[in-house]
C-alpha cells in the first residue's frame, strides 16, 4: 500500500510473516477469551526485528533502516492492523521516542534500553478531554529531590509486567511557576499506582485506567525540561496519529481483500456477486477510500519523520481522514457480505474492532479535525506559512 525502500519492504514482510504465523484469526479468537494477551517472548523477538528502535536516535541506542524512522515503523503498524495483533506497539514507540529525544543519560541507560531490547513496554498517558469524556488529570508536588504525583489517567494499553507510564503532570516549578506541565516516567509497579481493567471491543489488546496516589519518583524521572509537556505532547500526538492511521489502513486493507474475494466467489442468480454494476461501484468506492487513506498516511509519515514545518497539519489530516473513513469502509464490507458478515464467526469484525479503537484513542477523528482547522487558521493568520 505504501511506497517503500527495499529495507522497509524487508521489515514489513518479516513482520507480516511473523504475525501470520503467530496470530492467525484462530489464535486471535483464542486470545479474546484470555485476560492477558501479552507474550513477552514474542514481543522480545519483535524487538529483535526492529519494532522498537526506529523512532530513537542512534546516539540513544535506536536506529532507522531508511533515515526516516516513522516511515519505517509505518510498515510495521500496517501489518499489526492487518492481523489485529496484540502488543503495545504504538505506546511503547511513542514513549521510546520521548525518552530518546528528551530523556537524560540516566533514562537512556535504564528504561529506554529496556524498551529497545523488548524487556519492558510502555504506555503514553495522554488522554485529551473530548465531548463528555474526562481527560488525564495529574498533579505534581516537589519534595526535595523527589516528585509526588497524584491523579488519574482514564485509559492506557496494558503491556508486559515490566512497564512504564509516561504522564504529564501539572505543578509548581521554580523555573516556570505554578501551572507548568512536565512529563514524568513512572514504573507501573511503583507503590501507589493502582490499575483498573477496562472493557474493550478489541479482542487482543487490553486496556486499563490508572490512579496515581502519592506516587513518588525521583526528580531524574522528569523527561525533558520543566514546563515542556505541552509542546512535547503535540509532537508525540503527531507520531501517534500517523501510527494509528497506519494500523487503520492495514485493517481496512485486510477487510477489503476479504470482501473482494467474497464478491468474486459468491454467486447470486447464477452470476458472481461482483459482476453486478452496483457491487462494482461500491468496491471501486472502497478501493478509492483505501488508497486515499494510505496516501495521506504515507505523506504524513514522511513529513513528520523528517520534521517538515507542515508535518503537524498532515498528521492531523491522516488521523482525521483514516479514523473516519476506515471504520466506515469496513462497515460497508460487512454489509456487502450480507447476513454472514454481521456474525461473530466472520473475521471481518476482528479488523473493524481494531480500526474503531485506533480511531478513538489519543483523540477522535472529530478532535483531529478541530486540530487541523486550528492549524490552518493559524497558518492563514501567519500569512499562509504552515
TORKEMAR-373533 format. One record per residue (C-alpha): residue in one letter; x, y, z. Coordinates in pm, 1 decimal. Last residue first. Example, Ala and Ser with C-alpha at 12.3 -4.5 7.8 and 13.67 -1.06 7.14 Angstrom:
% residues 2
residu_px_py_pz
S_1367.0_-106.0_714.0
A_1230.0_-450.0_780.0
This chain:
% residues 386
residu_px_py_pz
X_227.5_2621.9_772.3
X_301.5_2968.5_626.5
X_-2.8_3126.9_464.2
X_47.1_3477.1_602.1
X_56.8_3395.3_970.6
X_-320.5_3435.5_1002.5
X_-357.9_3176.1_727.1
X_-121.8_2938.3_907.8
X_-308.3_2987.0_1237.2
X_-639.3_2913.9_1064.6
X_-491.4_2602.3_906.8
X_-358.8_2478.1_1240.2
X_-685.8_2549.2_1419.5
X_-881.3_2366.8_1148.6
X_-647.8_2066.7_1172.9
X_-693.8_2047.1_1548.1
X_-1070.6_2057.4_1500.2
X_-1041.3_1770.1_1252.7
X_-813.7_1589.3_1497.0
X_-1079.0_1606.0_1768.9
X_-1351.3_1498.4_1525.5
X_-1139.6_1198.6_1420.0
X_-1119.1_1108.5_1791.4
X_-823.1_1181.3_2016.8
X_-545.2_977.9_2180.2
X_-750.8_660.3_2129.3
X_-1076.3_677.2_1931.9
X_-982.9_584.9_1573.0
X_-747.0_313.5_1693.7
X_-1037.1_152.0_1880.6
X_-1262.1_153.8_1574.1
X_-992.1_23.2_1340.6
X_-906.7_-269.6_1568.4
X_-1273.6_-363.2_1612.6
X_-1339.3_-348.0_1238.0
X_-1039.3_-572.8_1181.0
X_-1164.3_-854.3_1403.2
X_-1521.2_-787.4_1283.6
X_-1433.5_-903.5_935.6
X_-1327.3_-1249.0_1057.6
X_-1675.2_-1399.9_1041.7
X_-1786.2_-1623.7_1329.7
X_-1918.3_-1330.3_1534.2
X_-2188.3_-1278.7_1274.4
X_-2250.4_-948.2_1097.6
X_-2082.7_-1050.8_772.6
X_-2276.3_-1376.0_740.8
X_-2600.1_-1180.0_692.7
X_-2484.0_-989.5_385.6
X_-2116.4_-984.9_296.0
X_-2153.4_-646.6_125.2
X_-2287.0_-504.3_451.6
X_-1974.8_-610.2_640.6
X_-1755.6_-455.1_373.5
X_-1953.4_-133.0_418.2
X_-1873.9_-144.7_789.3
X_-1508.6_-184.9_691.2
X_-1533.3_131.2_482.4
X_-1698.1_323.3_767.3
X_-1428.1_209.0_1010.8
X_-1155.9_332.9_772.5
X_-1320.4_657.9_657.0
X_-1340.0_836.2_992.2
X_-1008.2_744.1_1150.5
X_-838.0_746.8_811.1
X_-946.9_1106.6_749.2
X_-899.0_1266.6_1091.5
X_-587.3_1061.4_1170.3
X_-419.9_1143.1_838.0
X_-530.0_1508.0_838.3
X_-388.1_1563.5_1186.4
X_-55.0_1417.2_1078.4
X_-65.3_1630.0_762.7
X_-115.9_1954.8_953.0
X_151.1_1861.3_1204.2
X_401.1_1799.1_924.2
X_371.7_2148.6_775.7
X_712.0_2261.4_902.0
X_880.0_1936.6_796.8
X_1047.0_1734.3_1071.6
X_1171.5_1444.9_859.7
X_955.8_1176.8_1021.4
X_658.5_1410.9_1042.7
X_680.9_1476.3_668.6
X_735.3_1116.7_557.2
X_478.4_974.7_796.9
X_218.7_1234.6_695.7
X_275.3_1154.7_329.1
X_224.9_783.7_396.1
X_-92.4_847.6_594.1
X_-237.2_1074.8_324.6
X_-169.0_814.5_54.7
X_-290.0_514.5_256.0
X_-620.1_682.2_340.4
X_-667.1_787.2_-22.0
X_-592.6_434.9_-143.9
X_-845.4_284.2_96.9
X_-1112.8_538.5_10.2
X_-1063.2_475.7_-361.3
X_-1072.4_98.9_-309.0
X_-1397.6_129.4_-118.3
X_-1552.3_344.5_-389.9
X_-1448.2_93.6_-655.8
X_-1599.2_-187.2_-448.2
X_-1924.5_5.9_-423.7
X_-1932.9_73.5_-795.5
X_-1863.3_-289.3_-883.2
X_-2135.8_-400.6_-643.4
X_-2387.6_-170.5_-812.5
X_-2278.8_-294.0_-1156.0
X_-2332.0_-660.8_-1078.2
X_-2038.8_-886.5_-1173.7
X_-1904.0_-885.6_-816.4
X_-2185.2_-1109.6_-697.0
X_-2072.5_-1376.0_-938.7
X_-2365.5_-1482.5_-1158.4
X_-2614.7_-1770.0_-1141.6
X_-2885.0_-1576.2_-960.0
X_-2629.7_-1470.4_-694.0
X_-2288.3_-1635.6_-677.8
X_-2024.3_-1565.7_-409.7
X_-1665.7_-1629.9_-515.2
X_-1582.2_-1295.6_-678.3
X_-1776.4_-1082.7_-429.6
X_-1623.3_-1278.5_-142.2
X_-1266.4_-1238.0_-266.6
X_-1315.9_-862.2_-292.9
X_-1468.0_-859.8_55.5
X_-1179.3_-1043.1_218.5
X_-927.7_-818.2_44.1
X_-1120.3_-506.3_151.3
X_-1123.7_-620.4_513.1
X_-746.2_-676.8_508.0
X_-687.3_-333.4_353.6
X_-913.4_-168.4_610.3
X_-718.5_-326.7_897.3
X_-388.3_-214.9_747.3
X_-516.8_137.7_681.0
X_-638.9_157.8_1041.2
X_-299.2_41.0_1167.0
X_-123.8_310.7_962.7
X_-368.7_575.9_1084.0
X_-278.7_477.0_1439.2
X_91.2_517.6_1361.1
X_39.9_857.1_1197.1
X_-173.3_992.2_1483.0
X_67.8_854.8_1744.9
X_359.9_1042.5_1590.5
X_174.8_1373.1_1558.8
X_46.7_1334.5_1916.1
X_405.3_1289.0_2031.7
X_495.2_1631.1_1887.9
X_191.6_1796.5_2049.5
X_266.4_1623.4_2379.6
X_620.3_1764.0_2365.4
X_498.8_2120.5_2330.4
X_252.4_2082.6_2616.5
X_498.1_1885.3_2831.5
X_773.6_2148.9_2820.1
X_717.5_2303.7_3165.3
X_1033.6_2169.0_3324.2
X_1291.9_2042.7_3070.2
X_1254.6_1698.2_2919.8
X_1150.7_1370.0_3079.1
X_1132.9_1400.0_3457.9
X_1234.3_1072.8_3623.4
X_1550.1_1249.1_3747.3
X_1328.1_1423.3_4003.7
X_1299.4_1086.1_4169.6
X_954.5_926.1_4173.9
X_689.9_918.1_4447.8
X_334.3_806.9_4376.4
X_101.7_986.2_4618.0
X_-198.7_802.0_4478.0
X_-177.8_763.8_4099.1
X_-489.9_603.4_3953.4
X_-462.1_427.2_3619.0
X_-740.1_302.3_3391.9
X_-677.1_-15.8_3196.9
X_-668.0_-155.4_2845.9
X_-616.8_-497.7_2690.0
X_-540.3_-564.5_2325.7
X_-635.8_-887.3_2150.9
X_-1012.3_-875.7_2100.1
X_-1054.3_-500.7_2054.5
X_-1406.6_-416.1_2180.1
X_-1263.3_-309.2_2512.1
X_-1360.6_-346.4_2876.9
X_-1132.1_-173.0_3122.8
X_-908.7_-323.3_3389.7
X_-839.4_-99.4_3692.4
X_-485.4_-0.7_3784.3
X_-347.0_147.0_4104.8
X_-1.6_304.6_4122.5
X_69.8_398.5_4485.2
X_387.0_195.2_4518.6
X_566.2_162.0_4181.0
X_479.8_-132.3_3955.4
X_370.0_88.1_3668.0
X_713.6_249.8_3670.7
X_651.6_623.7_3621.7
X_826.3_841.1_3364.1
X_747.7_1207.2_3421.0
X_649.8_1478.9_3175.9
X_611.4_1841.8_3280.3
X_317.6_2078.1_3287.2
X_356.9_2424.9_3441.6
X_60.4_2551.2_3642.7
X_262.9_2724.8_3911.4
X_584.7_2888.6_3800.9
X_817.1_2812.9_3510.6
X_1163.6_2786.9_3657.3
X_1084.5_2719.7_4022.6
X_819.5_2465.8_3933.2
X_470.8_2436.4_4068.1
X_251.7_2155.3_3936.1
X_77.2_1997.4_3642.3
X_166.9_1641.3_3545.7
X_221.6_1486.7_3204.0
X_244.4_1107.6_3205.4
X_477.6_850.0_3055.2
X_386.7_514.8_3208.3
X_634.0_228.7_3232.4
X_606.9_-148.2_3223.7
X_772.2_-464.7_3347.6
X_471.0_-695.7_3374.4
X_414.3_-657.6_2998.7
X_166.5_-430.2_2828.4
X_-169.5_-283.0_2914.6
X_-295.3_-1.6_2693.4
X_-383.4_322.2_2868.4
X_-715.8_477.1_2964.2
X_-858.5_727.3_3210.9
X_-530.0_858.3_3357.4
X_-594.0_979.1_3708.8
X_-426.0_1196.0_3968.1
X_-146.7_1233.5_4222.3
X_228.3_1251.9_4165.9
X_495.4_1324.3_4427.2
X_834.9_1438.6_4298.9
X_1159.1_1363.6_4480.7
X_1488.0_1551.4_4527.0
X_1335.9_1765.2_4799.6
X_960.4_1721.7_4786.2
X_820.6_1872.7_4468.1
X_448.0_1837.0_4402.7
X_287.7_1702.8_4087.2
X_-70.0_1698.7_3964.4
X_-232.1_1455.0_3723.3
X_-552.0_1495.7_3522.9
X_-595.6_1280.1_3213.6
X_-903.5_1376.3_3012.5
X_-1267.1_1347.8_3106.7
X_-1513.1_1223.9_2846.0
X_-1825.7_1431.8_2779.6
X_-1703.3_1555.5_2442.8
X_-1328.3_1510.9_2421.6
X_-1083.3_1580.4_2704.6
X_-747.7_1461.5_2581.6
X_-595.7_1138.3_2716.2
X_-218.5_1121.1_2705.5
X_-83.1_859.4_2944.5
X_162.6_711.7_2697.3
X_218.1_344.4_2770.3
X_539.7_146.6_2794.0
X_687.2_-198.6_2745.5
X_988.4_-369.4_2900.6
X_1248.4_-630.2_2811.6
X_1197.6_-574.1_2439.7
X_1555.7_-466.6_2373.2
X_1458.1_-107.9_2296.8
X_1220.4_-70.7_2588.8
X_1478.7_-190.9_2838.9
X_1742.6_43.9_2695.4
X_1495.9_329.9_2731.1
X_1423.3_245.1_3094.5
X_1786.1_235.9_3214.6
X_2079.2_372.9_3014.1
X_1869.7_625.0_2825.5
X_1688.6_734.9_3142.6
X_2023.7_803.4_3311.2
X_2151.1_987.0_3004.0
X_1850.3_1214.3_3035.0
X_1536.1_1190.0_2825.8
X_1429.6_1447.5_2568.4
X_1461.7_1290.5_2224.8
X_1524.9_924.0_2300.9
X_1295.2_925.3_2601.9
X_1011.0_1081.8_2402.3
X_1062.8_847.8_2105.8
X_1070.1_547.1_2338.9
X_741.4_667.5_2491.2
X_578.8_688.7_2147.4
X_729.5_353.9_2046.6
X_598.7_172.0_2353.9
X_252.6_324.2_2318.1
X_223.6_236.8_1949.7
X_338.6_-123.8_1969.2
X_167.6_-224.4_2291.9
X_120.2_-585.9_2177.6
X_-166.5_-778.3_2024.8
X_-214.4_-841.8_1650.6
X_-528.4_-747.4_1460.5
X_-351.7_-912.6_1162.7
X_-391.3_-638.6_901.9
X_-366.2_-366.5_1167.8
X_-40.2_-505.7_1304.5
X_82.6_-530.7_944.8
X_20.7_-161.9_879.6
X_182.5_-78.9_1213.7
X_503.5_-247.2_1097.4
X_534.0_-73.0_759.6
X_453.5_257.6_933.7
X_751.8_194.6_1160.6
X_991.3_255.9_873.2
X_811.8_576.7_770.1
X_837.7_693.1_1132.2
X_1206.0_606.4_1144.7
X_1301.9_816.6_844.8
X_1671.4_759.2_776.2
X_1588.5_441.6_586.4
X_1668.6_149.4_817.7
X_1631.0_359.3_1131.2
X_1825.3_333.6_1454.4
X_1798.5_330.5_1829.5
X_2059.5_321.1_2106.1
X_2044.8_681.4_2229.0
X_2318.3_802.5_1992.7
X_2129.3_628.7_1711.0
X_1821.4_840.6_1762.5
X_1502.3_661.0_1874.2
X_1195.8_649.4_1647.6
X_1304.5_335.1_1458.8
X_1408.4_123.6_1761.6
X_1109.4_-68.5_1897.2
X_983.4_-288.5_1613.5
X_1330.7_-372.3_1479.6
X_1317.8_-747.6_1418.1
X_1495.7_-800.6_1751.2
X_1217.5_-605.7_1920.6
X_969.4_-843.3_1758.0
X_1150.0_-1137.5_1917.0
X_1121.9_-961.3_2252.9
X_749.3_-924.9_2196.5
X_714.0_-1294.8_2117.3
X_888.9_-1390.5_2439.3
X_696.7_-1137.7_2647.2
X_357.0_-1257.8_2531.4
X_82.6_-1005.9_2608.2
X_-271.1_-1138.6_2578.3
X_-383.9_-1137.1_2940.3
X_-743.8_-1194.2_3047.7
X_-795.1_-1466.0_2788.3
X_-1110.5_-1540.2_2588.9
X_-1027.4_-1298.4_2306.4
X_-684.2_-1460.3_2287.7
X_-840.3_-1775.3_2141.8
X_-1013.2_-1568.5_1874.1
X_-683.8_-1406.5_1777.2
X_-530.2_-1752.7_1752.2
X_-796.0_-1863.4_1502.9
X_-751.6_-1539.9_1307.6
X_-378.9_-1615.6_1256.0
X_-152.4_-1461.0_1520.1
X_184.6_-1633.8_1546.1
X_245.3_-1749.3_1188.0
X_75.5_-1455.7_1018.4
X_238.6_-1218.9_1266.8
X_587.6_-1345.2_1183.1
X_530.4_-1348.4_808.5
X_387.7_-995.6_813.6
X_667.7_-862.5_1035.1
X_931.3_-1005.3_801.2
X_744.1_-857.4_504.9
X_724.6_-511.5_664.0
X_1090.7_-503.5_767.5
X_1202.6_-636.8_428.0
X_983.7_-385.5_247.0
X_1131.3_-108.8_460.7
X_1480.2_-225.3_364.5
X_1389.9_-231.3_-6.1
X_1251.6_121.0_20.8
X_879.0_179.3_47.4
X_589.3_332.7_-141.9
X_289.9_234.3_68.6
X_0.0_0.0_0.0
